[in-house]
Every structure is written in structure tokens, then in C-alpha cells.
Amino acid sequence: MPPEHARTFGGGVADTALQPVVLAALILALVLIIALPRRYVLWPFLLITFLVPLGQGIVIAGAHFYVGRIVVIAGLLRLASAALNSKGRVLAAGYNSIDSAFFWCTACQTVAVLLLFRDMPSWINQFGVLLDTLGTYVLLRFFIRDEEDTFRVLKCLALISLVLAVCMVVEQVKLINVFSFIGGNRATPELREGKIRSQAVFQHTLLAGAFGATLLPLFMLLWRSAASKFIGLVGIVGSTVMTITSNSSTPLLAYVAGLLGVCLWRIRRKMRMARWTLIAALAALAVVMKAPVWFVIAHIDLTGGSSGYHRAEVIDQCIRHFTDWWLIGVKDTGSWGWDLWDAQNQFVNVAETGGLAALILFIVMISRCFGRIGKARKLVEGDRRREWCLWLLGAALFSHTVGFFGVNYFDQTRVSWLALLAMISAVTGPILQSPSDTQPLSAAAEEPVVSEAMTPLAAMPWPGGEQAVSLRGHLSDRCYE
């Protein structure tokens, strides 16, 4: 895929492309985003984001405003209105180390692109990129404020996964992409080695499969809740079907990684030993292998048509061309080797667009996510329900991390990644905060604080869980509710 910084603001077609049904859906979504209670605002946002092709949008003076971007702007306006009418925090549980790493990583990439290209189109491009990434992240951090918001978002994603799974099955049976009827996607699915690779609303089959695969542990979280067991099962089915019908190795690896993360629950108190064992195994492979250890990827082919060697070559050439990108990234990687303009590796993509500083910050961000989950789990040890919640968030994070070695997120898929980061901050924040750090927040002007969302966690049913739940920090961020 073309590098992120090589596109104009929005890229794509030169004229407005907006089907009547999409326009109607967009208007409805905008009205709902403005009018709905805070806890339901993300439903229209997510539905319009994941059910409308990326090519649908409006072109104004050469700038592309995709449907997804328009709803982000509407959400930010809603956020600004709520923030001005309340004294509470904009970000749930306050600004944390994950936010810091994310913001600085984004800043490094933005500055690097501006220094590399130094022209007005680059400024326009980066405005669009910041709206897509930073704007969406702030929006999700604002609206996902606690465990209950996390469950609401997951229910919406489960329904979306089911719809997309059905559409991907139609591609397998009828050889037609349903989303091509509203523009933005190819009409017929890709074929490789005689296998149909469904892509649904996404820009590539890899992204479709990765979206479904990385959500599996989160849908297991829903399934473990007695109140959401059915919708959790719906999500698991949708996730599995999306992974299988994509017929790509990277989504399958991410799916297996998520399952492996869940299965490691039994050794959750020995994860330090597990990490050192993995490092030792990689060191042993490096000793016995003739090629660098990352060429293990070249031998992974789960579908019979994988480009594992290309994935390994992307990493290899990135390391060999370290001097090209370490400072402020690189304009183009096409000169590194055959077909290497297509850097389908999230780590390499961050490196080539932001340099070494951005890559380090991206890795630090993932590390801090794992660290916060681990610390929070230890603090609630003995409370099986909350332990499982944190553990499954960690399994989803592990699934994404494995998937990053075979794909970079450049379409709607990035929203699911940003949503996971927001969920981790929202769930771990109240646990990691000390009572003295918890500040009472005033009620929002738009609706009263007291609502059904303040039902104590101890009263929520959970199979095999503990009923005695610590409520420390649970109500610390009920602002905007």
C-alpha cells in the first residue's frame, strides 16, 4: 500500500462521491451524535465508521472529508460542548502514560513528514492524518470512561462483526462485494492460489481479517458476562468467520495469538518467566539459523498463498537501511527492493513515517499498555471477574501486536486499535489511582449523574466470579454521564 504520508488530504477521487443511502445514514448519525446521551454516542459513530466504505466522502477545495472524518468532527464538537459545561476531566481517569506515548509518537510522525516534504500539500495531508488518528483517539478516550462504556462499545462491535461476516460470506458464495454497490470498494473479491479473499468494507482483505481476529478476546469478555453472553457469542462467531473468509495468514496468526493469550491465564502469575523463555527461544533460533531470526516469518504460511518472505524482507531491509530513516523517516521505500513500497508491517510503517523516535515511542506505548494491565490485575487479584476483564484486554493487545508484523492499519481498522487503547486506560485508570488522586467531579449539564450506569459492579452477575468487588475508583469518573 502507498505510504501514509504520500497521500493528499483524504486522497482518493477528485470529486465528491456520496451515495444517497450513505448521505441519509450520515445525516442520521450526525443527529444522533449530537442528541443522544453521552453513553450511547459511540454507537452511531462506530456504525457509520465500519459500515461505510472509506471512499465515500465530500471534496471541498481539494480537501477530502470522508464520512468517517465528518462524524469525528461532529463527535469532537459534542466533546467540546460537554467539556465546556462541566468541570470534570476530558480524558477518563486523567492523562496517563499511554496518552503521553501516543501523542508524542503522533507528533514525531507529523513533524517528520513536514520536514521531509516541506510543501503545502504536506500540511494539508497531516491535518487529515491528525484528524483521523489524534481526533479519533481523543474522541474515544472521552466517551469510553469506564467498564460499562467498554461493554457498550463491545456490544456494538459484536453486531458490526456479524454484519461484516455475513457480507464476507456473500463474497465467498456470490463473488460480489456487497459494499461495492455504495462505492469505494472493488466489486469482485481478490483471488490468490484459487482461494477467495473477502474484504467487506475494508481497503484490503488483510485489514478485514485483522479487524475480526483481534476482537476475539474482547468478545470472550462479553461472553463471560451473563448479561451479555448471547451478544458475546454473536461477536465470537462474527470474528471467526471474518478471519476465515479473509484467507490470509496474518489474521489467522493474530486470531491464534488471541487464543494463546487467553489460554495463558493459568500461568498469569509467571509471565515474567514466560517472557524470558520467549527471549531465550529467539536467541537460540538466532544461533542455529543461517538467516536472521526474523526470517522465521518467511516459513509461516497458513493459507497456502501467503507472502511470508516479503514480510521478512520488509523487516530485513528496514534494518539494513537504518541510516535512511532513523532521523525523520523516509519519503519512499520502493528503492529498498522489489515491491518494498508495500511495507505491510506496522512497526516498519511507523519507522518510515516518523523515524527512530516514533518507533521507540510506539513500542513504549504498547509496553505501557501491558504494564498497566499487569499492575491493575495484581491489585485486584482474587477478584476473578475483574482479573478476567483485564486479562482479556491483554490478550487482545497481544493479538494486535502479533498482527502488526504482517499488516499496518491505514483504514477503519485503526479505530478498533485506538478503541482498545481507550478501553485499557478506562478500565485500569480507576484501579491504579489512589483514593487521594480521585477528585469528585460535577455533574454534566446535559444529564444527571445518577443513572443506571452507576449500578455497583458487585451486583453484576459473572459466571465463576467473585461477588465481593472493590469499588475503589469505580465512580471516580462519572462526569459527562
C-alpha positions as CSV (number, residue, x, y, z in Angstrom):
1,M,0.0,0.0,0.0
2,P,1.2,3.6,-0.6
3,P,2.9,5.1,2.4
4,E,0.6,7.2,4.6
5,H,2.5,10.4,4.0
6,A,2.4,10.1,0.2
7,R,-1.3,10.9,0.1
8,T,-3.1,14.2,-0.2
9,F,-5.7,15.1,2.5
10,G,-8.1,12.2,2.2
11,G,-6.6,11.0,-1.1
12,G,-8.9,9.1,-3.4
13,V,-11.1,10.5,-6.1
14,A,-11.0,14.2,-7.2
15,D,-14.8,14.8,-6.8
16,T,-17.4,14.2,-4.2
17,A,-18.6,10.6,-4.0
18,L,-21.6,10.2,-1.8
19,Q,-24.4,7.8,-2.5
20,P,-27.9,8.8,-1.4
21,V,-28.2,6.0,1.2
22,V,-24.8,7.0,2.6
23,L,-25.9,10.6,2.8
24,A,-29.1,9.6,4.6
25,A,-27.1,7.5,7.1
26,L,-24.6,10.3,7.6
27,I,-27.3,12.8,8.4
28,L,-28.9,10.4,10.8
29,A,-25.6,9.6,12.5
30,L,-24.8,13.3,12.9
31,V,-28.2,14.0,14.5
32,L,-27.7,11.0,16.9
33,I,-24.2,12.0,17.9
34,I,-25.5,15.5,18.9
35,A,-28.7,14.4,20.5
36,L,-28.1,11.0,22.2
37,P,-27.0,10.7,25.9
38,R,-23.2,10.5,26.3
39,R,-23.1,6.8,26.9
40,Y,-24.7,6.0,23.5
41,V,-22.9,8.5,21.3
42,L,-20.3,5.9,20.1
43,W,-22.9,3.6,18.6
44,P,-23.7,5.9,15.6
45,F,-20.0,6.8,15.3
46,L,-18.9,3.2,15.1
47,L,-21.7,2.0,12.9
48,I,-21.0,4.7,10.3
49,T,-17.3,4.2,10.5
50,F,-17.3,0.4,10.0
51,L,-20.3,0.1,7.6
52,V,-19.5,2.8,5.1
53,P,-16.6,2.4,2.6
54,L,-13.7,4.7,3.0
55,G,-14.1,6.2,-0.5
56,Q,-17.4,7.8,0.4
57,G,-16.9,11.5,1.1
58,I,-17.1,15.1,0.2
59,V,-14.4,17.1,-1.6
60,I,-14.2,20.8,-0.7
61,A,-11.5,22.9,-2.3
62,G,-9.4,19.8,-3.0
63,A,-9.6,18.6,0.6
64,H,-11.3,15.2,1.2
65,F,-13.7,14.8,4.0
66,Y,-14.6,11.2,4.3
67,V,-17.8,10.2,6.0
68,G,-15.7,8.9,8.9
69,R,-13.9,12.2,9.2
70,I,-17.2,14.1,9.3
71,V,-18.5,12.1,12.2
72,V,-15.2,12.5,14.0
73,I,-15.6,16.3,13.7
74,A,-19.2,16.0,14.9
75,G,-18.0,13.9,17.9
76,L,-15.3,16.5,18.7
77,L,-17.9,19.3,18.7
78,R,-20.0,17.2,21.1
79,L,-16.9,16.7,23.3
80,A,-16.1,20.4,23.3
81,S,-19.7,21.3,24.3
82,A,-19.7,18.8,27.2
83,A,-16.2,19.8,28.4
84,L,-17.2,23.5,28.5
85,N,-20.3,22.7,30.5
86,S,-18.5,20.5,33.1
87,K,-15.5,20.8,35.4
88,G,-14.6,17.1,35.1
89,R,-11.7,15.6,33.2
90,V,-11.8,15.4,29.4
91,L,-9.9,12.1,29.4
92,A,-11.3,9.3,31.6
93,A,-9.1,8.8,34.7
94,G,-7.0,11.7,33.6
95,Y,-3.9,12.0,31.3
96,N,-1.7,8.9,31.6
97,S,1.5,7.4,30.3
98,I,-0.3,5.7,27.3
99,D,-1.7,9.0,26.2
100,S,1.7,10.6,26.5
101,A,3.4,7.9,24.4
102,F,0.6,8.1,21.8
103,F,0.6,11.9,21.5
104,W,4.4,12.1,21.2
105,C,4.5,9.3,18.7
106,T,1.9,11.1,16.6
107,A,3.8,14.4,16.9
108,C,7.0,12.8,15.8
109,Q,5.4,11.4,12.7
110,T,3.7,14.7,11.9
111,V,6.9,16.7,12.2
112,A,8.9,14.2,10.3
113,V,6.5,14.3,7.3
114,L,6.5,18.1,7.3
115,L,10.3,18.2,7.4
116,L,10.6,15.6,4.6
117,F,8.2,17.2,2.1
118,R,8.1,20.9,3.1
119,D,5.2,22.0,1.0
120,M,1.6,23.0,1.5
121,P,0.1,19.6,0.4
122,S,2.1,18.0,3.3
123,W,0.4,20.4,5.8
124,I,-3.0,19.6,4.3
125,N,-2.2,15.9,4.4
126,Q,-1.1,16.0,8.0
127,F,-4.2,17.9,9.0
128,G,-6.2,14.9,7.7
129,V,-4.0,12.4,9.4
130,L,-4.2,14.2,12.7
131,L,-8.0,14.3,12.4
132,D,-8.1,10.5,11.7
133,T,-5.7,9.5,14.5
134,L,-5.4,12.1,17.2
135,G,-9.0,13.3,16.8
136,T,-10.4,9.8,16.9
137,Y,-8.2,8.8,19.9
138,V,-9.3,11.8,22.0
139,L,-12.9,11.1,21.0
140,L,-12.7,7.5,22.1
141,R,-10.9,8.4,25.3
142,F,-13.6,10.9,26.2
143,F,-16.6,8.6,25.5
144,I,-15.1,5.4,26.9
145,R,-14.9,6.3,30.6
146,D,-15.3,3.1,32.5
147,E,-16.0,-0.6,32.3
148,E,-19.6,-0.2,31.4
149,D,-18.8,2.1,28.4
150,T,-16.3,-0.6,27.4
151,F,-19.1,-3.2,27.4
152,R,-21.4,-0.9,25.4
153,V,-18.7,-0.4,22.7
154,L,-18.0,-4.2,22.5
155,K,-21.7,-4.9,22.0
156,C,-21.8,-2.5,19.1
157,L,-18.6,-4.0,17.6
158,A,-20.1,-7.5,18.0
159,L,-23.1,-6.5,15.9
160,I,-20.9,-4.9,13.3
161,S,-18.7,-8.0,13.1
162,L,-21.8,-10.1,12.5
163,V,-22.9,-7.9,9.6
164,L,-19.5,-7.8,8.1
165,A,-19.1,-11.6,8.5
166,V,-22.4,-12.1,6.6
167,C,-21.1,-9.8,3.8
168,M,-17.8,-11.7,3.6
169,V,-19.6,-15.0,3.3
170,V,-21.7,-13.5,0.4
171,E,-18.3,-12.7,-1.3
172,Q,-17.3,-16.3,-0.9
173,V,-20.6,-17.6,-2.3
174,K,-21.6,-15.0,-4.9
175,L,-18.2,-13.5,-5.8
176,I,-19.6,-10.0,-5.2
177,N,-18.7,-7.4,-2.6
178,V,-21.9,-6.0,-1.2
179,F,-20.2,-2.7,-0.3
180,S,-19.3,-2.1,-3.9
181,F,-22.9,-1.1,-4.5
182,I,-22.4,2.1,-2.4
183,G,-19.0,2.8,-3.9
184,G,-15.4,2.7,-2.6
185,N,-14.7,-1.0,-2.9
186,R,-13.9,-3.4,-5.8
187,A,-16.9,-5.4,-7.0
188,T,-15.2,-8.8,-7.1
189,P,-13.1,-10.2,-4.3
190,E,-9.4,-10.9,-4.7
191,L,-8.3,-14.5,-5.7
192,R,-5.0,-16.0,-4.6
193,E,-3.9,-19.6,-5.2
194,G,-7.5,-20.4,-6.1
195,K,-8.9,-19.0,-2.8
196,I,-11.3,-16.2,-2.4
197,R,-10.2,-13.4,-0.1
198,S,-13.1,-11.5,1.2
199,Q,-12.6,-7.8,2.3
200,A,-16.1,-6.4,3.0
201,V,-16.0,-2.7,3.8
202,F,-12.2,-2.5,4.3
203,Q,-9.5,-1.4,1.9
204,H,-7.8,-4.8,1.9
205,T,-8.5,-8.4,2.9
206,L,-5.7,-8.3,5.4
207,L,-7.4,-5.5,7.3
208,A,-10.8,-7.2,7.2
209,G,-9.3,-10.3,8.7
210,A,-7.2,-8.4,11.3
211,F,-10.2,-6.4,12.4
212,G,-12.2,-9.6,13.2
213,A,-9.2,-11.6,14.6
214,T,-8.1,-9.0,17.1
215,L,-11.6,-8.6,18.5
216,L,-11.9,-12.3,19.5
217,P,-10.6,-11.9,23.1
218,L,-12.8,-8.8,23.7
219,F,-15.9,-10.8,22.6
220,M,-14.9,-13.5,25.0
221,L,-15.0,-10.8,27.7
222,L,-18.7,-10.2,26.7
223,W,-19.4,-13.9,26.6
224,R,-18.1,-14.3,30.2
225,S,-20.7,-11.8,31.3
226,A,-24.1,-13.4,32.0
227,A,-25.9,-10.3,30.9
228,S,-24.1,-10.2,27.6
229,K,-23.5,-13.9,26.9
230,F,-25.6,-14.0,23.7
231,I,-24.1,-10.9,22.1
232,G,-20.7,-12.1,23.1
233,L,-21.3,-15.4,21.2
234,V,-22.6,-13.4,18.2
235,G,-19.3,-11.4,18.2
236,I,-17.2,-14.6,18.5
237,V,-18.9,-16.1,15.5
238,G,-18.6,-12.9,13.5
239,S,-14.9,-12.6,14.4
240,T,-14.2,-16.2,13.5
241,V,-16.0,-16.0,10.1
242,M,-14.2,-12.8,9.2
243,T,-10.8,-14.3,10.0
244,I,-11.5,-17.5,8.0
245,T,-13.1,-15.8,4.9
246,S,-10.2,-13.3,4.6
247,N,-8.0,-16.3,3.8
248,S,-4.8,-14.5,5.0
249,S,-2.1,-15.8,7.3
250,T,-1.7,-12.6,9.3
251,P,-5.3,-12.5,10.6
252,L,-5.1,-16.2,11.4
253,L,-1.9,-15.7,13.4
254,A,-3.5,-12.8,15.2
255,Y,-6.5,-15.0,15.9
256,V,-4.3,-17.8,17.3
257,A,-2.3,-15.2,19.3
258,G,-5.5,-14.0,21.0
259,L,-6.5,-17.6,21.8
260,L,-3.0,-18.3,23.2
261,G,-3.2,-15.2,25.3
262,V,-6.5,-16.4,26.8
263,C,-5.0,-19.9,27.4
264,L,-2.1,-18.4,29.3
265,W,-4.5,-17.4,32.1
266,R,-3.3,-20.4,34.1
267,I,0.3,-19.0,34.3
268,R,-0.7,-15.4,34.8
269,R,1.5,-15.1,37.9
270,K,4.5,-16.4,36.0
271,M,4.5,-14.1,33.0
272,R,8.0,-12.8,33.7
273,M,9.3,-16.4,33.3
274,A,7.2,-16.8,30.1
275,R,8.7,-13.6,28.6
276,W,12.3,-14.7,29.4
277,T,11.6,-18.1,27.9
278,L,10.4,-16.4,24.7
279,I,13.6,-14.3,24.6
280,A,15.7,-17.4,25.2
281,A,13.9,-19.2,22.4
282,L,14.5,-16.4,19.9
283,A,18.2,-16.2,21.0
284,A,18.5,-20.0,20.3
285,L,16.9,-19.6,16.9
286,A,19.3,-16.8,16.1
287,V,22.3,-19.1,16.9
288,V,21.1,-22.1,14.8
289,M,19.5,-20.2,11.8
290,K,21.6,-19.3,8.8
291,A,19.4,-16.2,8.2
292,P,18.4,-13.5,10.7
293,V,15.8,-14.7,13.2
294,W,13.0,-12.6,11.7
295,F,13.1,-14.8,8.6
296,V,11.1,-17.3,10.7
297,I,8.2,-15.3,9.3
298,A,9.1,-16.4,5.8
299,H,8.3,-20.0,6.8
300,I,4.8,-19.2,8.0
301,D,2.1,-20.0,5.5
302,L,-1.3,-20.9,7.0
303,T,-3.4,-20.4,3.8
304,G,-1.2,-21.7,1.0
305,G,-0.8,-18.3,-0.6
306,S,1.0,-16.2,2.0
307,S,3.7,-13.7,1.3
308,G,5.8,-14.5,4.4
309,Y,9.1,-13.9,2.6
310,H,8.0,-10.4,1.7
311,R,7.1,-9.7,5.4
312,A,10.6,-10.9,6.5
313,E,12.2,-8.9,3.7
314,V,10.4,-5.8,4.8
315,I,11.9,-6.1,8.3
316,D,15.3,-7.0,7.0
317,Q,15.6,-4.1,4.5
318,C,14.3,-1.7,7.2
319,I,17.2,-2.7,9.4
320,R,19.7,-2.6,6.6
321,H,18.6,0.9,5.6
322,F,18.6,2.2,9.1
323,T,20.6,5.3,8.1
324,D,17.8,6.2,5.6
325,W,15.0,6.6,8.1
326,W,16.3,6.9,11.7
327,L,16.2,10.7,11.9
328,I,12.9,11.8,10.2
329,G,11.7,8.8,8.3
330,V,12.0,8.3,4.5
331,K,9.9,9.6,1.6
332,D,9.7,6.2,-0.2
333,T,10.8,2.7,0.5
334,G,10.5,1.5,-3.1
335,S,14.2,1.7,-3.7
336,W,14.9,-0.8,-0.9
337,G,13.9,-3.8,-3.0
338,W,11.3,-5.4,-5.2
339,D,7.8,-4.4,-4.1
340,L,9.0,-3.0,-0.8
341,W,7.0,0.2,-1.2
342,D,4.3,-2.1,0.3
343,A,5.5,-2.1,3.9
344,Q,2.9,-4.3,5.4
345,N,4.3,-4.1,8.9
346,Q,3.0,-1.6,11.5
347,F,6.4,-1.2,13.2
348,V,8.2,-0.5,9.9
349,N,5.4,1.8,8.8
350,V,5.8,3.9,12.0
351,A,9.6,3.9,11.5
352,E,9.5,5.1,7.8
353,T,7.0,7.8,8.6
354,G,8.4,9.1,11.9
355,G,11.9,7.9,12.3
356,L,13.5,6.1,15.3
357,A,11.9,8.4,17.9
358,A,8.4,7.5,16.6
359,L,9.2,3.8,16.5
360,I,10.6,3.8,20.1
361,L,7.5,5.7,21.3
362,F,5.2,3.3,19.6
363,I,6.9,0.3,21.3
364,V,6.9,2.2,24.6
365,M,3.1,2.8,24.2
366,I,2.5,-1.0,23.7
367,S,4.8,-1.8,26.6
368,R,3.0,0.7,28.9
369,C,-0.4,-0.8,27.9
370,F,0.9,-4.3,29.0
371,G,2.4,-2.7,32.1
372,R,-0.8,-1.0,33.2
373,I,-2.8,-4.2,32.7
374,G,-0.3,-6.2,34.7
375,K,-0.2,-3.8,37.6
376,A,-4.0,-3.4,37.7
377,R,-4.5,-7.2,37.6
378,K,-2.2,-7.7,40.6
379,L,-4.1,-5.0,42.5
380,V,-7.5,-6.8,42.0
381,E,-6.0,-10.3,42.5
382,G,-8.6,-12.6,44.0
383,D,-11.5,-10.8,42.2
384,R,-11.8,-13.3,39.3
385,R,-14.3,-11.2,37.4
386,R,-12.1,-8.1,37.2
387,E,-8.9,-10.2,36.7
388,W,-10.5,-11.9,33.7
389,C,-11.6,-8.5,32.3
390,L,-8.0,-7.2,32.5
391,W,-6.5,-10.4,31.2
392,L,-8.7,-10.5,28.1
393,L,-7.8,-6.9,27.4
394,G,-4.2,-8.0,27.5
395,A,-5.0,-10.9,25.2
396,A,-6.5,-8.5,22.6
397,L,-3.4,-6.3,22.9
398,F,-1.2,-9.3,22.3
399,S,-3.3,-10.2,19.2
400,H,-2.8,-6.8,17.8
401,T,1.0,-6.9,18.5
402,V,1.4,-10.1,16.6
403,G,-0.8,-8.8,13.7
404,F,1.4,-5.7,13.5
405,F,4.2,-7.9,12.0
406,G,2.1,-8.6,8.9
407,V,-0.1,-5.5,8.4
408,N,-0.3,-1.8,9.0
409,Y,-3.6,-0.2,9.8
410,F,-4.4,2.5,7.3
411,D,-8.2,2.4,7.1
412,Q,-11.1,1.9,9.6
413,T,-9.1,-0.8,11.3
414,R,-7.1,1.8,13.2
415,V,-10.3,2.8,15.0
416,S,-10.5,-0.6,16.6
417,W,-6.9,-0.3,17.7
418,L,-7.5,3.2,19.2
419,A,-10.7,1.9,20.9
420,L,-8.6,-0.8,22.6
421,L,-6.1,1.8,23.9
422,A,-9.1,3.8,25.2
423,M,-10.6,0.7,26.9
424,I,-7.3,-0.1,28.6
425,S,-7.0,3.4,30.0
426,A,-10.6,3.5,31.1
427,V,-10.6,0.1,32.9
428,T,-7.1,0.3,34.5
429,G,-7.3,4.0,35.5
430,P,-9.7,3.7,38.5
431,I,-7.8,0.7,39.8
432,L,-4.3,2.3,39.6
433,Q,-5.5,5.6,41.0
434,S,-5.0,6.0,44.8
435,P,-8.0,7.3,46.7
436,S,-6.3,10.7,47.2
437,D,-5.9,11.1,43.5
438,T,-9.6,10.6,42.9
439,Q,-11.3,14.0,42.6
440,P,-15.1,14.5,42.9
441,L,-16.5,15.6,39.6
442,S,-19.5,17.7,39.0
443,A,-22.5,16.5,37.0
444,A,-22.6,17.3,33.4
445,A,-25.1,19.9,32.2
446,E,-26.7,17.7,29.7
447,E,-28.0,14.9,32.1
448,P,-27.9,13.9,35.8
449,V,-25.1,11.9,37.2
450,V,-27.3,9.4,38.9
451,S,-28.3,6.7,36.4
452,E,-28.4,3.0,35.8
453,A,-24.8,3.1,34.8
454,M,-23.8,3.7,38.4
455,T,-25.1,0.2,39.4
456,P,-22.3,-1.3,41.6
457,L,-20.1,-3.8,39.9
458,A,-20.7,-6.3,42.7
459,A,-24.3,-6.6,41.7
460,M,-23.4,-7.6,38.1
461,P,-23.6,-11.4,37.5
462,W,-20.4,-13.1,36.4
463,P,-20.1,-16.9,36.0
464,G,-17.5,-18.3,38.3
465,G,-16.6,-14.8,39.5
466,E,-16.4,-13.2,42.9
467,Q,-19.3,-11.1,44.2
468,A,-17.2,-9.1,46.6
469,V,-15.8,-6.4,44.3
470,S,-13.7,-3.5,45.4
471,L,-15.4,-0.3,44.2
472,R,-12.3,1.9,44.7
473,G,-12.3,4.5,41.9
474,H,-15.4,3.0,40.2
475,L,-17.3,6.2,40.5
476,S,-14.3,8.5,40.1
477,D,-15.0,9.5,36.6
478,R,-18.8,9.6,36.3
479,C,-18.5,13.1,34.7
480,Y,-20.4,13.6,31.5
481,E,-22.7,10.7,32.4
